[in-house]
Every structure is written in structure tokens, then in C-alpha cells.
């Protein structure tokens, strides 16, 4: 038996469609750097303003999509990153999306999350917007701890897990260094993130064989001696290694 075709008046009009409740849409960015030999994440403190959810709690930087300025989600993430760090072109990767009616007391909300890697040297985070404060927090003592605003604790854990899994076999830590850098400096970035030493000989062999670095002269290295300096050949391409790095015995 054929279904009765819907009458034109039964179809929702454009005006009715526009009146449908819409979720709050935001973009959040998990910004990692290495400072003082430790992996850190940028956090902003929620304002104490009346009516603002989670007053005084720490959160990931982000905010609403600006339909007039942001051509897409990536553009919004880049804008938020520039506002918070002053850096326009770091490594930026989409992490995932989180959404529910319970994550924000103001109503049904969805956030699209990116994570970024930025060099820590001379980096001065900016509060921006209505943030009460901003700080670099050690990932070791922040990830997995309760008390962050919204579901940002869960999001941070997911970002840390993604970073750790990819560092084992990619060139990602190079984005944490200002160029030019030395191989010992790059190896140190891997060891900080992995929280373990890496075999020096194997690291050097595998890194140079991957051919993602370009020699750019010499810089002062350890013990005030000159060392070969490098930069990435292509900052838009992450190199994948055939094997993970071996720990140093």
C-alpha cells in the first residue's frame, strides 16, 4: 500500500525551520607547548560574572563561532589561537566534537575541538575576551584531574592521548621548537612528551632518514660548541616514521 503523499501545507516552511531550537556552537583549542622542560597546556579562567557558567574554574581557550568572520571551523580555531597566543601558523589538527544537553547549563551545546603545538620560547599568552586569568598548566598534574569547566577535563585527556600516540611515530615534536634547532633539542622534545629517554643513535639515524629536516648552518649547541642547525622542509606535512623510537637503556 502506497503511503499518502504529504500535503504541501504539512511540509515545514523556511520560517518554521529557522525557528527550530539550535544548539550553542563553539570551537575550543587545546594548545600544547614545552616550557621549563615540561609539557604544558594553555588554560583560561572563567569570569566571576553573574550568569556565567562555572565561575572561576579553569577551561580550554575557545568561544563561539563568528558567522561573519569564520569561513569554517578551522578558520575559527586559527582565530582563537591567534587571539590567545599571537601565533598565526602553528600545527593545528582537528581532535573531535563533543555535544550534549548537559555539558553547558545555558542549553544544548556542541563544541568542535582542535589541538595545537606551539614553540614555548618567548610565548606570552593573552587573556582576551572576558577571561579572568590565563596560564600554562603542567599536563602531568592537570590531565585527568576533576574541576575543569564544562567537559574540558575529558577533552584534555583525549588530546593528550592523541598527542602521545602520534609522537611515537611522527615528526610532531618539531612544531614545539623555534627554528632553527639542533638534533639534541629535537630529541629532548620527544623525551619530554614521552616522559622517557630515547636512544640517541637510533633517534639520529631515523630522523635524518625520514628526510623532513633541512640543514641551515650552525648554531650554538651544548657546552657552547657549534652544532648543525635544522628546520622543517615542509611545515604543512607531518612525516610518519616506519617504527617507533626505542627507549634508551
HELIX and SHEET records of a PDB file:
HELIX    1   1 UNK A    8  UNK A   10  5                                   3    
HELIX    2   2 UNK A   14  UNK A   18  1                                   5    
HELIX    3   3 UNK A   73  UNK A   85  1                                  13    
HELIX    4   4 UNK A  139  UNK A  142  1                                   4    
HELIX    5   5 UNK A  152  UNK A  167  1                                  16    
HELIX    6   6 UNK A  172  UNK A  176  5                                   5    
HELIX    7   7 UNK A  183  UNK A  194  1                                  12    
HELIX    8   8 UNK A  200  UNK A  209  1                                  10    
HELIX    9   9 UNK A  222  UNK A  224  5                                   3    
SHEET    1   A 5 UNK A  91  UNK A 100  0                                        
SHEET    2   A 5 UNK A 109  UNK A 117 -1                                        
SHEET    3   A 5 UNK A  24  UNK A  35  1                                        
SHEET    4   A 5 UNK A  38  UNK A  45 -1                                        
SHEET    5   A 5 UNK A  58  UNK A  64 -1                                        
SHEET    1   B 5 UNK A  91  UNK A 100  0                                        
SHEET    2   B 5 UNK A 109  UNK A 117 -1                                        
SHEET    3   B 5 UNK A  24  UNK A  35  1                                        
SHEET    4   B 5 UNK A  38  UNK A  45 -1                                        
SHEET    5   B 5 UNK A 133  UNK A 138 -1                                        
SHEET    1   C 2 UNK A 213  UNK A 220  0                                        
SHEET    2   C 2 UNK A 226  UNK A 232 -1                                        
END                                                                             
